[in-house]
């Protein structure tokens, strides 16, 4: 188990008064990064879903030129 897996398991989600509860600055930063990463992933998923909904269906055009 690596450091990040250990920290993910031991530290709760970020909240503004974590320093009052005795968490170290490294633990607070890790929790804040995890929260930011989760928010970013949620925004990106929403953007992808919106882009898929707005996607123009694929149109295939086949043209053939014949010289007589």
C-alpha angles and dihedrals in degrees: 000000000000130000095262093051089050092049092046090054097044104040125068123223115290120277126171098249098050091120090063090057093058102259116150121242090252092054092047092050091048091051091048092050091050091051092048091047091052092049091048092050091050092050092048092049090051091049091050092049091049092047091050091050091050094044116127113234115251115262120199118201119191116190128180127195120203124186116208 
